Amino acid sequence: MKTPKHKRREPVSPVSLDALLSPQWAFVVQFRAVPEGRVYAAGRVEHLVSGRTTHFQSLQELTTYFEAELQTSEGL
């Protein structure tokens, strides 16, 4: 049973969804966890269209990778 806070939304048009979710901007991000089970801001990221990957040691490195990759992808 739905509660009042779960309101039904109108479906998004597939045309506008495709325009917003370009595969050129699709990434897989894997985060490394420490033995205690806490999430650590390091891991690996892959750009799905190009297959380029890199490892990152901080969220700043991850952000820098995204910025560079998205600028490169704009030229595709």
Stockholm file with secondary structure:
# STOCKHOLM 1.0

chainA/1-76         MKTPKHKRREPVSPVSLDALLSPQWAFVVQFRAVPEGRVYAAGRVEHLVSGRTTHFQSLQELTTYFEAELQTSEGL
#=GR chainA/1-76 SS CCCTTSCCCCCCCHHHHHHHSCGGGCEEEEEEECTTSCEEEEEEEEETTTCCEEEESSHHHHHHHHHHHHHHHHTC
#=GC SS_cons        CCCTTSCCCCCCCHHHHHHHSCGGGCEEEEEEECTTSCEEEEEEEEETTTCCEEEESSHHHHHHHHHHHHHHHHTC
//
